Amino acid sequence: MKPLTVIGFLGSTLDAGPFKAARWNKWRPSVSLTMHEDLRVDRFILIHSAQHHRLAELVIADIGSVSPETHVEPRIMELDDPWDFEEVYGKLLDFAQDYPFDPDKEDYLIHITTGTHVLQICLFLLTEARFLPGKLLQTQPAKKMEGAFPGRLNMIDLDLSRYDSLASRFAVQMAEGSSFLKSGIETRNSAFNTLIDEIEQVAGRSKAPILLTGPTGAGKSHLARRIYELKKRKHQVSGGFVEVNCATLRGDNAMAALFGHTKGAFTGAASERAGLLRTADKGMLFLDEIGELGADEQAMILRAIEEKRFLPVGADKESVSDFQLIAGTNKDLHAAVTEGSFRDDLLARLNLWTFSLPGLADRKEDIEPNLDYELDRFAEREGSRVTFNKEARQKYLDFANSKTASWSGNFRDLAASVTRMATLSPAGRIGRDIVEQEITKLERLWHGGKAETKDDLGGLLSEGTLRELDPFDRVQLAEVISVCRNSKSMSDAGRTLFASSRQRRKSSNDADRLKKYLARFGLSWAEIVTIA
């Protein structure tokens, strides 16, 4: 059995008694729970205020006399108002996040008999949210007819579905968990925010596999790691995060990498290898591009998920690993099942919690907050802070949100783009010229070096000028140029273009009117007819 630690508050009333032998005639919760023959308490974290120091010393001495094997650790926690929910919850949350819990080596009981009702509620909420990784313990005095001095013990059922009013108290913590999964980025796409909220709930309440789908670069790997870190904060996993791109695994190497091998299992196996599944024990395994796994690997992964057992290459004894699986893919696994390249029973096992991440082009309203996030990452990575000037930032965002920007590489494209601009701005300020250079690079990346045009303007105007044209002006200018190129002279073109309006004027100079129109775009008659 693992050592047992109890965490509880000193009861200033229930634990108090006369400082003489008569105190043993009274049931005192903190002392009495250590007197049960079927409950061995190895450690007792006794929380109390400084003003109750003398009472705490008495209780500690009495616990020592009835349960010498129990080591009591007094912990001072000052509360200005133990009935103030915000203060109590905040200080208990700080305690829970700072305390070195180790659920793999210790069991925990959270004693909620003593303290104010607000204290008890907060302990209840923090235990349900897994910030305190233990079970709730309620003690009470024995009935007169029972005659057993230690009283009675009760473990509390933490099914919050019966306590709707209490469940609403989790709203703040759920919001914090959701923000954590988004790396603190205030994303604005409502569909994506709803998706993350659901993932946060599932991550905190389920150990079942999670399947993340979406295009390459949509953030599957990053989100998987954040899910792991969130569960780690809540003491739901104690092992590491193991990530593998299944597209890099082929043949015998795939089996050995995933499931390990014994020494001499095959040529080149000079020593034993644990394998990624065993490395992920008590932690999380992220299998990216799971659709690339071979049939044999799929079969063994399925068994490992269901039974937590697998057979290393060359071994005659099974290995055990208790891991949680997150899988990622940019493939349509249902289509792969139909084609026969993916097991339907494995998909059924993965498909309990499936979340499809949208590409950046489908959530362009999130480009701006992610732009700031990437600048922060650059500052952390390189040790220098880089910012945009106002005009350059707006120019970049206008382009990033335009139809021209396809973002085919999704967030990888954005991250690379910010890194390039920041690196080329040694003075710490990204200017308009750097942005224009970057826009040209992105257009070449996405369109093979050619701007997307459906007219002849690409040969007359610069890419920068084309981007700044409203669609209305672009269509109108393209028609004007087409008429010019099919006319004998500027005057002839003017008469065609202004045929209706010239009828309403006594005199007209259509050539001059056309000349002024073209000048708005920096064009001349000679340029148009020469290029044509």
C-alpha positions, 0 to 999 in steps of 0.5 A: 500500500502507498503511504497515506497523507491527510490534508485538513484544517484545524478546527478552532471549535471542534478540535478545541477542548480544555487543556487537561485530561478532560479533553479526551472525553470529547470527540475531536475530528483531527485527533479522532481520525488518526485513531481508526484501526482501519485507517493508517495515516502516515502524514497529516498536513494540518493547516491553521492560522498563527493565532491558533498556534497553541491549540495546534501544538496540543492537537499535534501532541495528542495525535502523537500519543494515539498514533505515533506513526503519524507525522504531523506537518503544521502549515500556517495559512492566514485568512482575513475572512474565512467566510470570503469565498474569493479569498479562501478559494484563491489561497487554497488554489495557491497552496494546491499549485505549490504543493509537491503532490505525487499521486504515484507514490502517495494517496491523499485524503482531503478532510472537510469536517473542520473549518467554515462551510466556505472552506469545506466548499472550496476544498470540495471544488479543488478536489473535484477539479483535481488541483487536490488529487485525492478523495474527500473524507468526512468524519463524524462522532459516533452515535451514543448506541455505537459507543466507538470513540473515534467516530465514523468515516465517510468517503464523499462521492464527487459526482458533480452532476447532482450539484448543479449550483456547485458546478457553476463555480467552475466557470472561472477555472474552465475559462483559465483552462481554455485560455491555457490550451490557447497559450493565452491567446485571445482568439476571436473565432467563435467556432474555434473558441467553442471547440477549445472549451469542449477540449478543455472539459474532455481533457480534465474529465476523460482518460480516453484517446483524443483524435485531432484532425486538420490540415498540416500546420493547423496546430495539432502538435502544439495543442496536444502538448498543451493538453498534456501540460494542463493535465500535468498541472492538475496532477492527472499525469505524472509521466512525460510527453512523448511525440512521434511522427508516424510518417517517419516510421517504416518497417521493422524500425516502426515496431522497434521504435514504438514497442521496443525490442530486446537485445539481439532481436534483429541485426543491429539490435546491440542493446535493449530498447524500451520503446516510445510506448513504455517511455510514455508510461504514466504520461501522454503519447502523441502519435502524429499522422497516425494514418501513416502507420502500417497494419501491424503497428495499428493492431498492436496500438489498438491492443495497447490502448485497450489492455495497456499491454504489448509485446516488444520485438523479440520478447517473450514477455509482455510490457505494460504502459499506462499512457493516455493517447492523443492521435493526430492526422490530416487524412480522412480516416473514414475514407482510409477505412473504406480503402482498407488502409486503416483499421475500422476497430482502431478508428472506432476506438479513437473516434470517441473524442474527435476534434477538427482544427480549422486552418488559418484561412478559416479563422483569419480574425485570429491572425492579429492576436497570433501575430502578437503571440509569435512576436512574443515567442521570437522575443523569448527565443532570441532575447530581443523584443521586436515590434511593428510600426503602426503603418507597417502592422496595418499593411501586413494585417490588410494583406494577411486578411485579404483573399490573396493570402491563402495561408496554405501552410497555416500557422507554420507560414505565419510563424515563419513570416514573423521570424523572417521580419523580426530577424531582418529588423535589427533595430527592433522595429518592423517597417513598411519596407520589410513588410512589403518584402515579406508579402512578396515572399509569401505571394511567391510561396503560395502562387509560384512567383506570380500574383493571382490575376485574371486580367492584364494588369500584372504587366502594368502595375506593381504587386503593391499597387495591385494589392491596394486596388479595390475590386471595383477599380480593378475591374474598371481599369481592366476594361479601360485598358482593354478598350485602349488597346483595341483603339487607333488613338487616345481620342478614339478610345476616349470617344468609345469610353465616354460615348454617353456622357459626351452627348450631354456636353457642348464641348468635350476633350475625351483624350484629356479625360482619359489621360487624367484617368490613367494618371490616377494609376500612374499609367500613360497611353504609351505604356499601355499600347507598347506593352500590348 
